[in-house]
Amino acid sequence: VKVMFADITAESLRAKGYEKGDLKVEDVFSLMSRETEPCTIYKKAKIDRDDVIDITDFDVVAMIKDEMRMKLEEEIARAILIGDGREPEDEHKIDEECIRPIVSDHDFYSVKVAVNANAENPTKAFMEACVRGRKEYKGSGRPTLFTTEDLVADMLLLEDKNGRKIYMSENDIKSALRVSDIVCVPDMVGLKRDGKDVLGIIVNLADYSVGAVKGAKMAMFDDFDIDYNQHKFLIETRMSGSLLKPASALVIEKAGNEEE
């Protein structure tokens, strides 16, 4: 993935008035770019041929292939949003310089929005941070909020001073937060970034580009090992991924407890 853009918001780039005899001044564009190289992501499985023959209730080979594709796509989605969660020294870690996680991308692309850690009502503080932080969002259209089931439940249970529910449905929350959808991500439970609790990510995934050259797209391979009488399967892809636009994501986070 290669990204190149120019900042056209600078004061010096405004159109200028002209008076006869004056010198016309040229604009100077400042171009910025970054390049994201690809990496290989794979899943491998095997099954004894005896088991394939003995299991007659369903097509076990088709089931294995479906599971492999589903888990590979799930791993890619996790890597894009929050990283794969493995330690940097883990040999199986997906390189974050190749698939850049939105949650930890440079502040130029992924704006970090702080939640008031001392707020009396943490849920209201989260929603306020989402609404106030929206002015920083420069992505496409109405984005999606990625968060946890617990936080969605807390928002639905908010009450006014008379004990009445403020939000009757998720649609009411979407309208209040100015998002098109809310997606609950189990892997975001307990997620931290630099010691801060990550409560939500607001992004339109149309602004995240996934690149793969011809021949490197997701492909399934199978083989038979005659020495061990086993069917073996491999699914893999070689790809890169990165946010394309500056400030196209908001990461809503709160400082952790001092005891921690």
Salt bridges, closest charged atoms under 4 A:
GLU11 OE2 - ARG14 NH1 3.10
ASP27 OD1 - LYS16 NZ 2.75
GLU67 OE2 - LYS43 NZ 3.43
GLU74 OE2 - LYS71 NZ 3.16
GLU74 OE2 - ARG78 NH2 3.60
GLU75 OE1 - ARG78 NH1 2.74
ASP84 OD2 - ARG86 NH1 2.88
ASP84 OD1 - LYS93 NZ 3.03
GLU91 OE2 - HIS92 NE2 3.78
GLU96 OE2 - LYS93 NZ 3.11
GLU97 OE1 - ARG100 NH1 3.47
ASP105 OD2 - ARG34 NH2 2.83
ASP107 OD1 - LYS112 NZ 2.91
GLU128 OE2 - ARG132 NE 2.91
ASP160 OD2 - ARG164 NE 3.36
ASP181 OD1 - LYS174 NZ 3.49
ASP187 OD2 - ARG78 NE 3.08
ASP194 OD2 - ARG193 NH1 2.91
ASP197 OD1 - LYS192 NZ 2.41
ASP207 OD1 - LYS245 NZ 3.81
ASP222 OD2 - LYS65 NZ 3.26
ASP225 OD2 - LYS232 NZ 3.27
GLU253 OE2 - ARG193 NH2 2.84
GLU260 OE1 - LYS192 NZ 3.22
